[in-house]
Amino acid sequence: MIYADNAATTKMSQAALDTMVSVIQENYGNPSSLYSIGQQARETLEEARAAVAEVIGAQPREILFTSGGSEADNQAIRSAAEIGQKAGKKHIVSSAFEHHAVLHTLEKLKKEGFEVTLLDVHENGIVRPEEVEAAIREDTCLVTIMYANNEIGTIQPIREIGDICRKHGVLFHTDAVQAVGHIPINVAEDRIDLLSASAHKFHGPKGVGFLYARKGIRLTNLIEGGAQESGKRAGTENVPGIAAMAAALKEAAGQIEQNAAKTVQKRDRLIRGLSAIPHSALNGDAARRLPGNVNFCFEGIEGESLLLLLDDKGIEASSGSACTSGSLDPSHVLLAIGRVHDVAHGSLRLSIEGNLTDEEIDYMIRSVTEVVEYLRSFSPIWRDLESGKKPHIL
Amino acid sequence: MALYSEKVMEHFRNPRNVGVIEDANGIGEVGNAKCGDIMKMYLKIEDDIIQDVKFETFGCGSAIASSSMATEMIKGKPVAEAEKLTNQAVAEALDGLPAYKMHCSVLAEEAIHAALEDWRSRGKTE
């Protein structure tokens, strides 16, 4: 089996698993309790906070533990909106291909009277800093742009955007769920005010994540009911999950450059191989993308069929087709980079790790090539394209 | 739980009656690429009997399985019987489809009806 859906979730690392089990078994106290095992759990929690903070260049007190990336996104945006509202600023700048945790929160804010500008991400899937600057107004309270896109892996010019936001005194949030643990991030150098991350994307457990909020930014609670997390997130802390997340992140950060270099090599081998399939196209910028992300569109076929047949060949991947999204529309990310519906339905995302062998990469190339060819052999769209009845798009 | 029944997967992996009938006398195409499903049915009808049927489908697993099952259900049958084919019958024969995939069985029914309609209209002009 080749697991090629690491952007969806990752396998927990041994270090994370060991940490989690040991905390569950031996360190089960409530961090709010004053007796020894409670204080021991408190210590574990604060060590995890310090470890997470160090990896992204933050202070421990700037880290708030959450249930994952979506909660962190919601809380970051809600908080910035509330700060903005108090100052009479109700305009937010974002991009068209953000994660739904961001887009749906923005939709809700629109109903509460906020105005939202969604920037174009262009054909290469990259936001242009000068367009961020042009979109900022007197009443802009927040710019929220993801660090790297979850579907096509394109890495955004975060530092440039951060500089612009700082210059204009606008808060800058980035959904870094796909980036943390995969590429080096430093919140101070990148001028990031708020950052969201999720443990299970970097070999930690599911159901845990964190929000970085620069010192001085007042957070709005999503969950009321206790003094945990400096009063900003009620509920007994998920100590085993948090400790495991810290262990996973430390491990990932310790070998981030080597891992990225190894993974990029595999990624580019895969991209080269799949590019040989006629009437196919890589989605998103070829160079400015996450080390493990490969995303293609193949004309004349539909993504779900492709995934099912690849699964039969032992390859686990994902697609942005409508049938895999449970709606009639294909992925908003692919539409945002200008792929038309017909082509967007035939998309494939392979999110790989650097530990795959060249043989495994070549097997993936062969398998995808075979399946695409097979599905095209009885596709009425492909027939129309090949007979010249309709022009090829790719 | 698997996404699809074993029957759906079996028809998806080994679709029956795939391809084109060069001298078809009834052709129906339904769906559109925008929504991600297109089905094309080719019929060869002689003496009001469906002698041969083939399909081409662009779509998800359940669309391909529905096309395959629908062709099996009408092959060798009188036109009058094929006209009565419903999407429910196709879905049932596949041991059910997930609710949000029922439209795939609807497309199969519509594709067959469109092909029969085409055959009938040719009869009028020929």
Interface residues (C-beta under 8 A of the other chain):
Chain A: G300 I301 E302 G303 E304 S305 L308 L309 D312 S321 A322 C323 G326 L328 P330 H341 D342 H345 F378 S379 P380 I381 W382 R383
Chain B: M9 F12 R13 P15 V18 G19 V20 E29 A33 K34 C35 G36 D37 I38 M39 K40 F55 E56 T57 F58 G59 C60 G61 A63 I64 Y100 K101
